[in-house]
Amino acid sequence: MDDDPDHLLFCILIFQRRGYEVFSLLGCNRDEFLRIVANFTPNLIFMDHRMRGMSGGAAIQALRGEPKYRDIPVIYFSAEPNIVSLAKEAGADAHLKKPFTIQRLLDITKQFIP
């Protein structure tokens, strides 16, 4: 989930070309997010810090508040200089600082999806 359509398109193309099934969001509210997670059942979520509708931290809290979703790994990403502390505070499993390379994106993905 990201609020930048160009960034989303970039990530979608990278993952789809490598055979991953991708569902993207430009932002949403809590109920929409949980409904989409229930319908898509992701193995990994990339979550931006700043989004339309709700923050990445609020999205992770909603996810962690649901027993059937709390174990889905979340990679928190942002251009914020304090991404490490933001990711930890949000309850993310890992973080990725923007801008990032394609290789870094794929490497962090492989940590959670072999």
Kinemage of the C-alpha trace (Angstrom):
@kinemage 1
@onewidth
@group {chain A} dominant
@subgroup {mainchain}
@vectorlist {calphas} color= white
{ca met a 1} P 0.000 0.000 0.000
{ca asp a 2} L 1.396 3.374 -1.039
{ca asp a 3} L -0.002 6.802 -1.869
{ca asp a 4} L 2.250 7.328 -4.900
{ca pro a 5} L 0.787 5.769 -8.072
{ca asp a 6} L 4.145 5.834 -9.887
{ca his a 7} L 5.822 3.991 -7.029
{ca leu a 8} L 3.022 1.433 -6.958
{ca leu a 9} L 3.257 0.824 -10.690
{ca phe a 10} L 7.022 0.381 -10.444
{ca cys a 11} L 6.673 -2.213 -7.672
{ca ile a 12} L 3.779 -4.000 -9.380
{ca leu a 13} L 5.780 -4.434 -12.572
{ca ile a 14} L 8.853 -5.702 -10.738
{ca phe a 15} L 6.888 -8.295 -8.779
{ca gln a 16} L 4.618 -9.426 -11.609
{ca arg a 17} L 7.582 -9.975 -13.925
{ca arg a 18} L 8.937 -12.356 -11.303
{ca gly a 19} L 5.722 -14.319 -10.998
{ca tyr a 20} L 4.260 -12.788 -7.840
{ca glu a 21} L 0.547 -12.092 -7.616
{ca val a 22} L 0.143 -8.452 -6.565
{ca phe a 23} L -2.697 -6.395 -5.155
{ca ser a 24} L -2.021 -2.694 -4.676
{ca leu a 25} L -3.769 0.113 -2.838
{ca leu a 26} L -3.279 3.871 -3.053
{ca gly a 27} L -4.657 4.149 0.455
{ca cys a 28} L -7.891 3.231 2.203
{ca asn a 29} L -9.597 3.183 5.560
{ca arg a 30} L -9.341 0.452 8.198
{ca asp a 31} L -12.432 -1.500 7.126
{ca glu a 32} L -11.453 -1.463 3.437
{ca phe a 33} L -7.934 -2.599 4.301
{ca leu a 34} L -9.093 -5.549 6.405
{ca arg a 35} L -11.694 -6.552 3.794
{ca ile a 36} L -9.033 -6.568 1.074
{ca val a 37} L -6.627 -8.581 3.251
{ca ala a 38} L -9.424 -11.090 3.887
{ca asn a 39} L -10.181 -11.420 0.174
{ca phe a 40} L -6.608 -11.449 -1.123
{ca thr a 41} L -4.871 -13.265 1.766
{ca pro a 42} L -1.368 -11.863 1.169
{ca asn a 43} L 1.849 -13.641 2.117
{ca leu a 44} L 3.643 -10.312 2.522
{ca ile a 45} L 2.565 -6.672 2.748
{ca phe a 46} L 4.608 -3.612 1.829
{ca met a 47} L 3.274 -0.639 3.757
{ca asp a 48} L 4.116 3.008 3.243
{ca his a 49} L 4.356 5.276 6.274
{ca arg a 50} L 2.242 8.118 4.869
{ca met a 51} L -0.934 7.270 2.975
{ca arg a 52} L -4.388 8.574 2.184
{ca gly a 53} L -7.090 7.403 4.549
{ca met a 54} L -4.905 6.019 7.311
{ca ser a 55} L -1.256 5.837 8.203
{ca gly a 56} L 0.881 2.769 7.680
{ca gly a 57} L 1.178 2.416 11.445
{ca ala a 58} L -2.607 2.396 11.849
{ca ala a 59} L -2.899 -0.220 9.089
{ca ile a 60} L -0.377 -2.463 10.824
{ca gln a 61} L -2.187 -2.043 14.154
{ca ala a 62} L -5.444 -3.078 12.458
{ca leu a 63} L -3.723 -6.105 10.952
{ca arg a 64} L -2.074 -7.128 14.235
{ca gly a 65} L -5.404 -6.723 16.030
{ca glu a 66} L -6.908 -9.551 13.982
{ca pro a 67} L -5.642 -12.991 15.078
{ca lys a 68} L -5.949 -14.518 11.594
{ca tyr a 69} L -3.816 -11.736 10.037
{ca arg a 70} L -1.310 -10.881 12.748
{ca asp a 71} L 1.362 -13.214 11.376
{ca ile a 72} L 1.408 -11.703 7.874
{ca pro a 73} L 4.837 -10.066 7.565
{ca val a 74} L 4.868 -6.330 6.882
{ca ile a 75} L 7.718 -4.392 5.288
{ca tyr a 76} L 7.458 -0.733 6.205
{ca phe a 77} L 8.875 1.743 3.728
{ca ser a 78} L 9.318 5.488 3.627
{ca ala a 79} L 11.686 8.245 2.630
{ca glu a 80} L 11.585 9.523 6.210
{ca pro a 81} L 15.088 9.674 7.711
{ca asn a 82} L 13.921 7.887 10.867
{ca ile a 83} L 12.465 4.871 9.027
{ca val a 84} L 14.045 2.405 11.459
{ca ser a 85} L 12.264 3.845 14.482
{ca leu a 86} L 9.024 4.410 12.533
{ca ala a 87} L 8.985 0.766 11.418
{ca lys a 88} L 9.691 -0.482 14.928
{ca glu a 89} L 7.010 1.769 16.425
{ca ala a 90} L 4.491 0.622 13.806
{ca gly a 91} L 5.187 -3.049 14.555
{ca ala a 92} L 6.605 -3.893 11.131
{ca asp a 93} L 8.742 -6.954 10.541
{ca ala a 94} L 11.323 -5.072 8.468
{ca his a 95} L 11.872 -1.727 6.784
{ca leu a 96} L 12.948 -0.403 3.420
{ca lys a 97} L 14.191 3.157 2.934
{ca lys a 98} L 13.086 5.039 -0.182
{ca pro a 99} L 14.601 5.363 -2.658
{ca phe a 100} L 15.650 1.747 -2.949
{ca thr a 101} L 17.106 -0.432 -5.658
{ca ile a 102} L 15.256 -3.243 -7.374
{ca gln a 103} L 17.773 -5.675 -5.920
{ca arg a 104} L 17.145 -4.439 -2.381
{ca leu a 105} L 13.389 -4.761 -2.911
{ca leu a 106} L 13.793 -8.335 -4.110
{ca asp a 107} L 16.278 -9.237 -1.376
{ca ile a 108} L 13.952 -8.117 1.411
{ca thr a 109} L 11.056 -9.929 -0.249
{ca lys a 110} L 13.052 -13.176 -0.337
{ca gln a 111} L 13.596 -12.919 3.411
{ca phe a 112} L 9.872 -13.546 3.826
{ca ile a 113} L 8.868 -15.358 0.614
{ca pro a 114} L 11.570 -17.788 -0.546
